[in-house]
Amino acid sequence: GSKVTNFLIDNSISKNKIFEYPGSVDTLRFNFKNYNEKDIDILFVGTFRRLKGPDRVLKIVYNLLGYFPNIKSCFLGNGYLYNTIKEEVKSLHMENNVSIIGYVNNPEQYYQRSKVLIMPSRSEGLSMAMLEAMSCGCVPVVSNVGNMTDAAWHNINAMVVEDYMDIDTFTKYAKELLVDKTKWESLSIKGCQLVREKYSVEAMAEIFENILRFGENI
């Protein structure tokens, strides 16, 4: 991503010798369906560990309950916090609002059903889960870490929070997207467009071709 590129440039590597190759999204598989089919308000996808913040997402959903008593959220993934999160859901009496699914082989079906992806990570590169979600029209609310803002552009196709521990701001941005359908639609459309232009299989193939051409000219 951009941070690694800038590091290399700062260490005297010529920019024309650097090719960013973040990986591709299968846009035929990960695609937008219909807003009316989006019955999941908040989605978490990731390893159940503090680095990724499923416990922070649960706090955000709990905060949102005050505005949306019937809010629906879904947690995908596994890890050492899995049982802890399940017990916390029970202790907060949130069983009707939170579904702990675990690991799945068909994440696109959940992205397509979801309005907002929340990723309060302490550390990330450029998350493929975020790009896949964007390709399905799910708007990310993410922390400003790693290379996330290479693709997550605040108030354009995503909402970006500076501090991964800032539960109140995550709650505020999620609430804003759930209330303001026009804003949600604008960010959703632009997210889909970005993934197709920069991170699709076709876009990555073009980068790979440029790498091969560069190698032939050395």
C-alpha positions in Angstrom: 0.0 0.0 0.0 0.9 3.7 0.0 2.7 3.6 3.4 5.1 0.9 2.2 5.6 2.7 -1.1 6.4 6.0 0.7 8.9 4.1 2.9 10.7 2.7 -0.1 10.8 6.0 -1.8 12.2 7.6 1.4 14.9 5.0 1.3 16.0 5.9 -2.2 14.0 3.3 -4.2 12.9 4.8 -7.5 9.1 5.3 -7.7 8.9 3.7 -11.2 10.3 0.5 -9.8 7.5 0.1 -7.3 4.2 -1.6 -8.1 1.4 -1.8 -5.5 -0.4 -5.1 -5.8 -2.9 -5.3 -3.0 -4.9 -8.3 -4.3 -8.1 -8.5 -6.3 -11.8 -8.7 -5.6 -14.0 -11.0 -7.7 -16.6 -8.5 -8.5 -18.8 -11.2 -10.1 -19.0 -12.9 -6.7 -18.9 -9.9 -4.5 -21.6 -7.6 -6.0 -24.4 -5.3 -4.9 -27.9 -6.7 -4.8 -30.7 -4.6 -3.6 -31.1 -2.1 -0.7 -34.4 -3.7 0.3 -32.5 -7.0 0.8 -30.2 -5.4 3.3 -31.7 -6.7 6.5 -28.4 -6.6 8.6 -27.7 -3.1 9.9 -24.2 -3.7 11.3 -21.6 -6.3 10.3 -18.3 -7.3 11.9 -16.0 -9.5 9.9 -12.6 -10.6 11.3 -10.7 -12.7 13.9 -12.3 -12.5 17.3 -9.3 -10.9 19.1 -8.7 -7.5 20.6 -6.6 -6.4 17.7 -9.7 -6.5 15.5 -12.1 -5.3 18.1 -15.2 -7.4 18.1 -15.7 -6.4 21.7 -15.6 -2.7 20.6 -18.2 -3.4 17.9 -20.5 -5.0 20.5 -20.2 -1.8 22.5 -21.1 0.2 19.4 -24.2 -1.9 18.7 -25.2 -1.6 22.4 -25.0 2.2 22.1 -27.0 2.1 18.9 -29.8 0.2 20.7 -30.9 3.5 22.2 -31.7 4.9 18.8 -32.7 1.6 17.0 -34.3 -0.8 19.4 -34.7 -3.4 16.6 -31.2 -3.1 15.2 -29.8 -6.2 13.7 -26.1 -7.0 13.7 -24.0 -10.0 12.6 -20.5 -11.1 13.7 -18.5 -13.3 11.3 -15.2 -15.0 12.3 -13.6 -17.0 15.0 -10.9 -16.6 17.6 -10.1 -16.6 21.4 -12.8 -13.9 22.1 -15.6 -15.9 20.4 -17.1 -17.4 23.5 -16.5 -14.2 25.5 -18.5 -12.2 23.0 -21.3 -14.8 23.0 -21.6 -14.6 26.8 -21.5 -10.8 26.7 -24.4 -10.8 24.2 -26.4 -12.9 26.7 -25.5 -10.8 29.7 -26.6 -7.7 27.9 -29.9 -9.4 26.7 -29.0 -8.6 23.1 -29.9 -12.0 21.6 -32.5 -10.4 19.4 -30.1 -7.8 18.1 -26.8 -9.8 17.7 -26.1 -12.9 15.7 -22.8 -14.6 16.3 -22.3 -16.7 13.1 -18.7 -17.8 13.3 -16.6 -18.7 10.2 -18.4 -18.9 6.9 -17.4 -19.8 3.3 -20.0 -17.5 1.8 -19.2 -14.0 3.3 -20.6 -12.3 0.1 -24.1 -13.3 1.2 -23.6 -11.4 4.4 -22.0 -8.4 2.7 -24.9 -8.2 0.3 -27.4 -8.2 3.2 -25.5 -5.6 5.3 -25.7 -1.8 5.3 -22.6 -0.9 7.5 -19.4 -2.7 8.1 -17.6 -1.7 11.3 -13.9 -2.4 11.7 -12.3 -0.7 14.7 -9.0 -2.4 14.2 -5.8 -1.5 16.1 -3.8 -2.6 13.1 -4.5 -3.5 9.5 -2.9 -3.4 6.1 -5.5 -2.8 3.4 -8.3 -5.1 4.4 -9.7 -7.4 1.7 -12.8 -7.9 3.8 -13.4 -4.2 3.6 -12.9 -4.2 -0.2 -15.2 -7.2 -0.6 -17.9 -5.5 1.5 -17.6 -2.3 -0.5 -18.0 -4.2 -3.7 -21.3 -5.5 -2.3 -22.5 -2.0 -1.4 -21.8 -2.2 2.3 -20.4 1.1 3.7 -17.3 0.7 5.9 -16.8 2.6 9.2 -13.1 2.0 9.9 -10.2 3.1 12.0 -7.4 5.1 10.4 -4.7 2.5 10.6 -2.3 0.9 8.1 -3.3 1.4 4.5 -7.0 1.4 5.1 -7.4 5.0 3.8 -5.9 3.9 0.4 -9.5 2.8 -0.3 -11.6 4.1 2.6 -12.1 7.8 1.9 -13.9 9.7 4.6 -17.3 11.0 3.7 -16.8 9.9 0.1 -17.1 6.1 0.2 -16.6 5.4 3.9 -16.4 6.9 7.3 -13.0 7.0 9.0 -12.3 7.2 12.7 -8.9 8.5 13.8 -8.8 6.6 17.1 -9.7 2.9 17.1 -10.9 3.2 20.7 -13.3 6.1 20.0 -16.5 4.2 20.5 -18.6 7.3 20.5 -17.4 8.4 17.1 -17.9 5.0 15.6 -21.5 5.0 17.1 -22.1 8.5 15.7 -21.0 7.6 12.1 -22.9 4.3 12.1 -26.0 6.1 13.3 -25.6 8.8 10.6 -25.5 6.1 7.9 -28.5 4.2 9.2 -30.6 7.4 9.5 -29.6 9.1 6.3 -30.4 6.8 3.4 -29.3 9.3 0.8 -25.9 9.6 2.3 -25.6 5.9 2.7 -26.5 5.4 -1.0 -23.9 7.9 -2.1 -21.1 6.3 -0.2 -22.3 2.8 -1.2 -22.3 3.6 -4.9 -18.8 5.3 -4.8 -17.4 2.3 -2.8 -18.7 -0.1 -5.5 -17.2 2.0 -8.2 -13.8 2.3 -6.5 -13.4 -1.5 -6.1 -14.3 -2.1 -9.7 -11.9 0.5 -11.0 -8.9 -0.2 -8.7 -9.2 -3.6 -7.1 -11.1 -5.9 -9.5 -9.4 -8.9 -11.2 -9.2 -6.8 -14.3 -7.4 -3.9 -12.5 -4.9 -6.3 -10.9 -4.3 -8.0 -14.2 -3.3 -4.7 -15.7 -0.8 -4.0 -12.8 0.7 -7.5 -13.3 1.1 -6.8 -17.0 3.0 -3.6 -16.2 5.3 -5.6 -13.9 6.0 -8.0 -16.7 6.7 -5.2 -19.1 9.0 -3.5 -16.6 10.9 -6.8 -16.2 11.4 -7.2 -19.9 13.0 -3.8 -20.1 15.5 -4.3 -17.4 
